[in-house]
Amino acid sequence: ISWVPGFDMDLPVHNVNVNVQEIGTYILHGSSIEDNGSSDVDNDSKNCHSNNKLAVDISDTFLHENLKVDVMTIWGIERSDLIIIPKVTYTVKTGMDLIASGMYIWCDNEDSEFYAWRHNSFAQFGVKYVF
């Protein structure tokens, strides 16, 4: 069973937009699934057969909407995963943007959904030109 409830709303403060989603799954009859080792994605060491993540995206614009600041956070509720994705976009002129973004990944233990990527945090800078 899977679900994705959430909401998206503009706050009456500046140009702030908030998007919140809860992404979840539950495996029916999970206790009867046979453990097939480390490649079994339906089983973990705690026999937890649900997976819920809270995704929150907050954005705002400044300088006549030429500067956009965006922060997305994903929290894995059962396994204590945390991903933070900040992004700043500056529109130099129509069709040309300067972008700074990154990603930070934190995992509590080997049962984490993102454990394999725990050392893949990064920062990047770029230019987007549309002609």
C-alpha positions in Angstrom: 0.0 0.0 0.0 1.4 3.4 -0.9 0.2 7.0 -0.3 1.3 10.6 -0.9 -0.8 13.1 0.9 0.3 16.7 1.1 -0.3 20.4 0.5 1.2 23.3 -1.2 0.5 26.9 -0.1 1.7 30.4 -0.4 2.2 32.1 3.0 1.2 35.7 3.5 4.8 36.6 4.3 6.9 37.9 1.4 6.8 35.4 -1.4 7.2 32.2 0.7 5.8 29.0 -0.7 5.6 25.8 1.4 5.1 22.3 -0.1 4.7 19.4 2.4 4.3 15.8 1.4 4.2 12.5 3.4 5.3 9.7 1.2 4.6 6.3 2.7 4.4 2.6 2.0 3.4 -0.4 4.0 4.0 -4.0 3.0 1.0 -6.2 3.8 1.8 -9.5 5.6 5.4 -8.3 6.0 6.1 -10.7 8.8 5.7 -13.7 6.4 8.3 -12.4 4.0 11.4 -14.6 4.0 14.7 -12.9 4.7 16.7 -13.1 1.4 19.8 -11.4 2.8 21.1 -7.9 2.2 19.5 -7.6 -1.2 16.0 -7.9 0.3 14.6 -4.4 0.1 11.4 -5.4 1.9 13.2 -6.4 5.1 15.5 -4.8 7.6 17.2 -5.9 10.8 14.2 -4.5 12.9 11.6 -6.2 10.6 10.1 -2.8 9.8 7.8 -3.2 6.8 6.7 0.5 6.6 8.6 3.3 5.0 7.5 6.9 5.6 9.3 10.1 4.5 8.3 13.7 5.2 9.4 16.0 2.3 9.2 19.7 3.0 10.2 22.3 0.3 10.3 26.0 1.3 11.1 28.7 -1.3 11.1 32.5 -1.5 12.0 35.1 -4.1 13.8 38.4 -3.7 15.0 41.3 -5.9 11.9 41.5 -8.1 11.9 37.7 -8.3 15.4 37.6 -9.8 16.8 35.7 -6.7 15.1 32.5 -5.7 16.1 30.6 -2.5 14.9 27.1 -2.1 15.4 24.4 0.6 14.1 20.9 0.4 14.3 18.6 3.3 13.5 14.8 3.3 13.2 13.0 6.6 13.0 9.2 6.7 10.7 8.8 9.8 11.4 5.1 10.7 15.1 5.0 9.8 16.1 8.5 10.8 17.4 9.5 7.4 17.9 13.2 6.6 18.6 14.9 3.3 18.9 18.6 2.9 19.0 20.2 -0.6 19.6 24.0 -0.7 19.5 25.9 -3.9 20.0 29.5 -4.8 19.2 30.8 -8.3 20.0 34.3 -9.5 18.6 35.5 -12.9 21.2 37.7 -14.4 19.0 38.5 -17.4 16.2 36.7 -19.2 17.5 33.3 -20.2 20.6 33.4 -18.0 20.7 32.0 -14.5 23.5 31.5 -12.0 22.9 28.5 -9.7 24.4 27.3 -6.5 23.1 24.1 -5.0 24.1 21.1 -2.9 23.0 18.1 -1.0 23.7 16.9 2.5 22.9 13.2 3.4 22.8 11.9 7.0 22.0 8.3 7.9 21.7 6.8 11.4 22.6 3.2 10.6 22.9 0.5 7.9 19.1 0.1 7.8 18.8 3.6 6.4 17.3 3.8 3.0 20.1 6.2 1.9 23.0 4.4 3.6 24.7 3.5 0.4 24.9 7.2 -0.5 25.9 8.5 2.9 29.3 9.9 1.6 27.8 11.6 -1.5 27.0 15.0 -0.1 28.1 17.8 -2.5 28.0 21.4 -3.5 27.9 22.7 -7.1 27.8 25.9 -9.1 26.4 26.3 -12.5 25.2 28.6 -15.3 22.0 28.0 -17.2 21.7 29.8 -20.5 18.6 29.4 -22.7 18.8 30.7 -26.3 
